[in-house]
Amino acid sequence: MRSFHFAGRSTVHAQNAMVATSHPLAALTAIEVLRAGGTAADAAVAACALLGVIEPQSTGIGGDCFALLQKKGEGKVTAYNGSGRAPMAAKAEWYLERKINSVPLTSAHAVSIPGSVDAWATILRDHGKFGLDRLLQPAIDAAEQGYVVAPRIAFDWKNQFEKLKNGTNTERYLLPGGKPAVAGDVIRQPELGKTLRAIASKGRDAFYKGEIAEDMVETLRGIGGLHTLDDFAAHTTETTVPIGTDYKGYEAWQCPPNGPGITMLVMLNILSRFDLTKFAPVSVERFHIEAEAARIAYMMREQFIGDPRQVDVDVARILAKNFAEEHVGKIRMDGVLELPNVAPPMNPSTIYCTVVDKDRNVCSFINSIAHSFGSAIVSNKTGILLQNRAGGFRIQPGHPNCIAPGKRPLHTIIPGLATKNGRAIMPFGVMGGQYQPVGQCHVLTNILDYGCDVQEAIDMPRGLHYEGVYQLEDGVPAQVVEGLKKLGHQTTSVVSPLGGGQAIWIDWDKGTLTGGSDPRKDGCALGY
């Protein structure tokens, strides 16, 4: 019996299928696909493509994608790495010779080759019944006929007004009437609709070859980019095996590097050495332990993680229990660890959706253009808002995440999956840039340690220790904030909510699904 309660929305329950997304229209679209006989993968792609139109600050065809899928919720889990690569001309020496020591986030150099469209096609090839021709139709309709701006999206639009005013083609495409869109506005993007139609008709090649690719390359090279048509034509999605660890009798799965999911797994390995149930869920002790575990895991990530196709990443050593043990003994309950201050760039804009279909196919799916409104570069004629994921590279020769030709940057987006004895229990994710590994641990431990349902686990107040400061949501009580300060944490209150999450819990015995979706976004869980 829980002795605490967080007032919020109730969980959503269904027998056949369930979806949870960050926008009601995307959730409805996914349900319509499922009712029409589509798979979890079909529903996720349709929802995500639509979100790329109606939630433009977070995602789109100019971004990247990662996903975990498990057929019928049992056995092999497949990881899809749909992250893009740096142009082949992007050598660290080129930047250093020009006194560029970090990648400017609104420059062409921040744009890696977008991986989403190829990832969607690859996932549908392996797990779908429908094609892009059918699944992109809701996104096409929204772009051409218009969509109504939701409140959370309007909040981001207003916050990014200066960025959009100074971007490349952004004023023309994303500032109707010269002003940020407000909740209730109707937005149309006919150029993007035409682009989506081409992809629906001709498949992924329409994006990576021909007129659309030519327009993206021309746009980027026109503002100093190093991109070529060959860079786009050469792009591929990597299908791989997930990495995981055990926690409280469950298995947690992540995509391997260059994804940052290993950060979450290291955090879990550290947290597993503590009995969190001795502390209240919103307490000084619980938040302190979580922050220290995060600081250790993020330090590890910055030291060791890069694109494994170009640098040696010893995943087995990092996930070994003794790696966590080395650090657990250093954590003190009466003060903070002295650790180097790591400050990777924040990438706060992402969409995550999760789907379980009637056959219990499971899809954990995340798509992002990195920072809010990405690079603030829209292609000249095709209306594609391009990501700034290459802004996550270092320009530091010898560093595992140093920019290099054809290299994939260290990412922030992570789809998660919890299983028990190999059977899917909960596909879940927490959006929000650098918060994601912490957020996933927070939600998972809320459920497995504190007995929360999926909605309570998502609703619970959050904190992120980042750049030496513990950012705490307003829901964290004043006495907890004061207690953290006494331990030596420098704290600040965050105005914007930390991330957003979705989760679906599978009850195999009852044959039911339970969904939760974050009130920090506009979305919802829906089932039938």
Residue pairs with C-beta under 8 A, 6 or more apart in sequence:
2 450
2 451
2 452
4 280
4 281
4 282
4 450
5 456
6 456
6 459
6 460
8 455
8 456
8 459
8 519
9 455
9 459
9 517
9 519
10 455
11 453
11 454
11 455
11 514
11 515
11 516
11 525
12 18
12 20
12 514
12 515
12 516
12 517
12 524
12 525
12 526
12 527
13 512
13 513
13 514
13 515
13 527
14 512
14 513
14 515
14 527
14 528
15 511
15 512
15 513
15 527
16 34
16 358
16 527
16 528
17 31
17 34
17 40
17 43
17 355
17 356
17 357
17 358
17 513
17 527
17 528
18 355
18 356
18 504
18 513
18 514
18 515
18 525
18 526
18 527
19 27
19 30
19 31
19 34
19 43
19 47
19 353
19 354
19 355
19 504
19 515
19 525
19 526
19 527
20 27
20 353
20 354
20 502
20 503
20 504
20 515
20 516
20 517
20 523
20 524
20 525
20 526
21 27
21 30
21 47
21 51
21 351
21 353
21 502
21 517
21 523
21 524
22 51
22 55
22 58
22 152
22 351
22 352
22 353
22 431
22 500
22 502
22 517
22 518
22 521
22 522
22 523
23 50
23 51
23 54
23 55
23 150
23 153
23 351
23 521
23 522
23 523
24 150
24 522
24 523
24 524
25 50
25 54
25 138
25 142
25 147
26 47
26 48
26 50
26 51
26 54
26 55
26 351
26 353
26 523
27 47
27 517
27 523
27 524
27 525
27 526
28 526
29 43
29 46
29 47
29 50
29 138
30 43
30 44
30 46
30 47
30 353
30 355
30 526
31 43
31 526
31 527
31 528
33 42
33 43
33 46
33 47
33 130
33 135
34 40
34 42
34 43
34 355
34 357
34 358
34 528
35 528
37 129
38 46
38 128
38 129
38 130
38 135
38 357
39 127
39 128
39 129
39 357
39 359
39 361
39 363
40 69
40 127
40 355
40 356
40 357
40 361
40 362
40 363
41 69
41 123
41 124
41 126
41 127
41 128
41 355
41 361
41 363
42 124
42 128
42 129
42 130
42 135
43 355
43 357
43 363
44 67
44 123
44 353
44 354
44 355
44 363
44 365
45 120
45 123
45 124
45 128
45 132
45 135
45 365
46 135
46 136
46 138
46 139
47 353
47 355
48 59
48 65
48 116
48 120
48 351
48 353
48 365
48 367
49 61
49 120
49 135
49 136
49 138
49 139
49 196
50 138
50 139
50 142
51 58
51 59
51 351
51 353
51 367
52 59
52 60
52 61
52 63
52 116
52 139
52 367
53 60
53 139
53 142
53 143
53 147
53 189
53 192
53 196
54 142
54 147
54 150
54 153
55 150
55 153
55 351
56 153
56 174
56 373
56 385
57 153
57 156
57 157
57 160
57 349
57 369
57 372
57 373
58 156
58 349
58 350
58 351
58 368
58 369
58 372
58 431
59 116
59 349
59 350
59 351
59 367
59 368
59 369
60 116
60 367
60 369
60 374
60 384
60 385
61 114
61 116
61 117
61 195
61 196
61 199
61 207
61 384
62 114
62 116
62 369
62 374
62 379
62 384
62 385
62 386
62 387
63 114
63 115
63 116
63 367
63 368
63 369
63 370
63 374
63 387
63 389
64 82
64 83
64 84
64 112
64 114
64 115
64 116
64 119
64 367
64 368
64 369
64 370
64 387
64 389
64 411
64 413
65 80
65 82
65 83
65 115
65 116
65 119
65 120
65 365
65 366
65 367
65 368
66 79
66 80
66 81
66 82
66 83
66 119
66 255
66 259
66 366
66 411
66 413
66 414
66 415
67 79
67 80
67 82
67 119
67 123
67 255
67 363
67 364
67 365
67 366
67 415
68 77
68 78
68 79
68 80
68 242
68 253
68 254
68 255
68 362
68 363
68 364
68 415
68 416
68 417
68 427
69 77
69 78
69 80
69 123
69 126
69 127
69 361
69 362
69 363
69 364
70 76
70 77
70 78
70 361
70 362
70 417
70 419
70 424
71 127
71 361
72 359
72 360
72 361
73 356
73 360
73 361
73 362
73 423
73 424
73 506
73 508
74 360
74 422
74 423
74 424
75 422
77 242
77 253
77 417
77 419
78 126
78 239
78 240
78 241
78 242
79 239
79 240
79 241
79 242
79 253
79 254
79 255
79 256
80 119
80 122
80 123
80 237
80 238
80 239
80 240
80 255
81 119
81 237
81 238
81 239
81 240
81 255
81 256
81 258
81 259
81 408
82 115
82 116
82 118
82 119
82 120
82 122
82 237
83 112
83 115
83 258
83 259
83 389
83 408
83 409
83 411
84 112
84 113
84 114
84 115
84 235
84 387
84 389
84 408
85 112
85 113
85 231
85 235
85 406
85 407
85 408
86 112
86 113
86 390
86 393
86 403
86 404
86 405
86 406
86 407
86 408
86 409
87 113
87 225
87 226
87 227
87 228
87 231
87 405
88 228
88 230
88 231
88 405
88 406
89 226
89 228
89 405
90 109
90 226
90 390
90 403
90 404
90 405
90 407
91 403
91 404
91 405
92 395
92 396
92 397
92 402
92 403
92 404
93 397
94 226
95 101
95 103
95 109
95 395
95 403
96 395
96 397
100 109
100 395
101 395
102 394
102 395
103 109
103 110
103 390
103 391
103 392
103 393
103 395
103 403
104 110
104 391
105 345
105 371
105 375
105 388
105 391
106 163
106 166
106 167
106 375
106 376
106 377
106 388
107 223
107 224
107 375
108 220
108 221
108 223
108 224
108 225
108 226
108 227
108 375
108 377
109 224
109 225
109 226
109 390
110 370
110 375
110 387
110 388
110 389
110 390
110 391
111 220
111 225
111 227
111 375
111 377
111 386
111 387
111 388
111 389
111 390
112 387
112 389
112 390
112 408
112 409
113 227
113 231
113 232
113 235
114 207
114 384
114 386
114 387
115 235
115 237
116 367
117 199
117 204
117 207
117 208
118 204
118 207
118 208
118 235
118 236
118 237
119 237
120 132
120 204
121 132
121 203
121 204
121 237
122 237
122 239
124 130
124 131
124 132
124 135
126 239
127 361
127 363
128 135
131 203
132 199
132 200
132 203
132 204
133 200
133 201
134 200
136 196
136 197
136 199
136 200
137 200
139 196
140 193
140 196
140 197
140 200
143 188
143 189
143 190
143 192
143 193
143 196
143 383
144 188
144 189
144 190
144 193
145 188
146 186
146 187
146 188
147 186
147 187
148 184
148 185
148 186
149 157
149 181
149 182
149 183
149 184
149 185
149 186
149 187
150 183
150 522
151 183
151 522
152 520
152 521
152 522
153 181
153 183
153 522
154 180
154 181
154 182
154 183
154 185
155 496
156 349
156 372
156 373
157 164
157 180
157 181
157 182
158 180
158 182
159 372
159 496
160 180
160 372
160 373
160 376
161 175
161 179
161 180
163 170
163 372
163 373
163 376
164 170
164 171
164 174
164 175
164 180
164 373
164 376
165 171
165 175
166 376
167 174
167 373
167 375
167 376
167 377
167 378
168 219
168 223
168 376
168 377
168 378
169 219
169 377
169 378
169 379
169 380
170 373
170 376
170 377
170 378
170 385
171 178
172 378
173 189
173 191
173 192
173 378
173 383
173 385
174 373
174 378
174 385
176 185
176 187
181 187
189 383
190 383
191 381
191 382
191 383
192 382
192 383
192 384
193 383
194 382
194 383
195 212
195 382
195 383
195 384
198 206
198 207
198 211
198 212
199 206
199 207
199 212
206 212
207 213
207 232
208 232
208 233
208 235
209 229
209 232
209 233
211 382
212 379
212 382
212 384
213 229
213 232
213 233
214 229
215 379
215 380
215 381
215 382
215 384
216 227
216 232
216 379
216 382
216 384
216 386
217 225
217 227
217 228
217 229
217 231
217 232
218 380
219 377
219 378
219 379
219 380
219 386
220 227
220 377
220 386
221 227
222 380
223 377
234 406
240 255
240 256
241 256
242 253
242 254
242 255
242 256
242 417
243 253
243 254
243 255
243 256
243 261
243 262
243 265
243 315
243 319
244 251
244 252
244 253
244 254
244 265
245 251
245 252
245 265
245 268
245 269
245 319
246 252
246 272
247 268
247 271
247 272
247 444
247 448
248 272
248 448
248 449
249 420
250 418
250 419
250 420
250 425
250 448
251 418
251 419
251 420
251 422
252 264
252 265
252 268
252 416
252 417
252 418
252 440
252 444
253 416
253 417
253 418
253 419
254 261
254 262
254 264
254 265
254 414
254 415
254 416
255 261
255 414
255 415
256 262
256 308
256 315
257 305
257 306
257 307
257 308
257 313
257 315
257 410
258 305
258 306
258 307
258 308
258 408
258 409
258 410
258 411
259 411
259 413
259 414
260 301
260 305
260 410
260 411
260 412
260 413
260 414
260 436
260 437
261 414
261 416
261 437
262 301
262 305
262 315
262 318
262 319
263 297
263 298
263 300
263 301
263 305
263 437
264 297
264 414
264 416
264 436
264 437
264 440
264 441
265 319
266 296
266 297
266 300
266 301
266 318
266 319
266 323
266 324
267 290
267 293
267 294
267 296
267 297
267 437
267 438
267 441
268 441
268 444
269 319
269 321
269 323
269 324
270 292
270 293
270 296
270 297
270 324
270 327
270 328
270 331
271 289
271 290
271 293
271 441
271 445
272 324
273 324
273 325
273 328
274 289
274 328
276 286
276 289
276 445
276 449
276 450
277 449
277 450
278 285
279 285
279 286
279 289
280 286
281 446
281 449
281 450
281 452
281 460
282 460
282 461
282 475
282 476
282 477
282 480
283 480
283 483
284 480
284 483
284 484
284 487
285 333
287 463
287 470
287 472
287 476
287 480
287 484
288 333
288 336
288 484
288 487
288 489
289 331
290 438
290 441
290 442
290 445
290 463
291 336
291 463
291 465
291 470
291 484
291 489
292 331
292 336
292 337
293 331
293 441
294 437
294 438
294 441
294 464
294 465
295 337
295 339
295 465
296 327
296 331
296 337
296 339
297 437
298 342
298 344
298 434
298 437
299 339
299 340
299 342
300 318
301 342
301 344
301 410
302 342
302 344
302 401
303 400
304 313
304 314
304 318
304 400
305 313
305 400
305 401
305 410
306 313
306 399
306 400
306 401
306 402
306 407
306 410
307 401
307 407
307 408
307 409
307 410
308 315
309 407
309 408
310 404
310 406
310 407
311 400
313 400
317 323
330 337
331 337
334 487
335 487
335 488
336 487
336 488
336 489
341 467
341 468
343 466
343 467
344 392
344 410
344 412
344 434
345 371
345 391
345 392
346 371
346 433
346 434
346 466
347 368
347 370
347 371
347 389
347 391
347 392
347 412
347 413
347 433
347 434
348 371
348 372
348 432
348 433
348 435
348 496
348 499
349 368
349 369
349 370
349 371
349 372
349 373
349 374
349 433
350 366
350 367
350 368
350 412
350 413
350 431
350 432
350 433
350 436
351 366
351 367
351 368
351 431
352 365
352 366
352 413
352 415
352 429
352 430
352 431
352 500
352 501
352 502
353 365
353 366
353 502
354 363
354 364
354 365
354 415
354 427
354 428
354 429
354 502
354 503
354 504
355 362
355 363
355 365
355 427
355 504
356 362
356 363
356 424
356 427
356 504
356 506
356 513
360 424
360 506
362 417
362 424
362 427
362 506
363 427
364 415
364 416
364 417
364 427
364 428
364 429
365 415
366 413
366 414
366 415
366 429
366 431
367 413
368 387
368 389
368 412
368 413
369 375
369 385
369 386
369 387
369 388
369 389
370 387
370 388
370 389
370 391
370 392
370 412
371 388
371 391
373 385
374 385
374 386
374 387
374 388
375 386
375 387
375 388
375 391
376 388
377 385
377 386
378 384
378 385
378 386
379 386
389 409
389 411
390 403
390 409
391 409
392 401
392 409
392 410
392 411
392 412
393 401
393 402
393 403
393 407
393 409
393 410
394 401
394 402
394 403
395 402
395 403
396 402
400 410
401 409
401 410
403 409
412 433
412 434
412 436
413 431
413 436
414 429
414 436
414 437
414 440
415 427
415 429
416 427
416 428
416 429
416 430
416 440
416 444
417 424
417 426
417 427
417 428
418 424
418 425
418 426
418 427
418 428
418 444
419 425
423 508
424 506
425 505
425 506
426 447
426 454
426 503
426 504
426 505
426 506
427 503
427 504
428 440
428 443
428 444
428 454
428 501
428 502
428 503
428 504
429 436
429 440
429 501
429 502
429 503
430 436
430 439
430 440
430 442
430 443
430 499
430 500
430 501
431 439
431 499
431 500
431 501
431 521
432 439
432 498
432 499
432 500
433 499
434 464
434 466
435 462
435 464
435 466
435 498
435 499
436 499
438 462
438 463
438 464
438 465
439 462
439 498
439 499
439 501
442 457
442 460
442 462
443 457
443 458
443 501
443 503
444 457
446 452
446 456
446 457
446 460
447 453
447 454
447 457
447 505
450 457
452 460
453 505
453 514
453 516
454 503
454 504
454 505
454 514
454 515
454 516
455 516
455 517
456 516
457 503
457 516
458 501
458 502
458 503
458 516
458 517
458 518
458 519
459 518
459 519
460 475
461 472
461 473
461 474
461 475
461 476
462 472
462 473
462 475
462 476
462 497
462 498
462 499
463 470
463 471
463 472
463 473
463 476
463 498
464 470
464 471
464 494
464 498
465 471
465 489
468 490
469 490
469 491
469 492
470 484
470 489
470 490
470 491
470 492
471 491
471 492
471 493
471 494
471 498
472 481
472 484
472 491
472 492
472 493
472 494
473 493
473 494
473 497
473 498
474 493
474 494
481 491
484 491
485 491
497 520
498 520
499 518
499 520
500 518
500 520
500 521
500 523
501 516
501 517
501 518
502 515
502 516
502 517
502 518
502 523
502 525
503 515
503 516
504 513
504 514
504 515
504 516
504 525
505 513
505 514
505 515
506 513
507 513
507 514
513 527
515 525
515 526
515 527
516 525
517 523
517 524
517 525
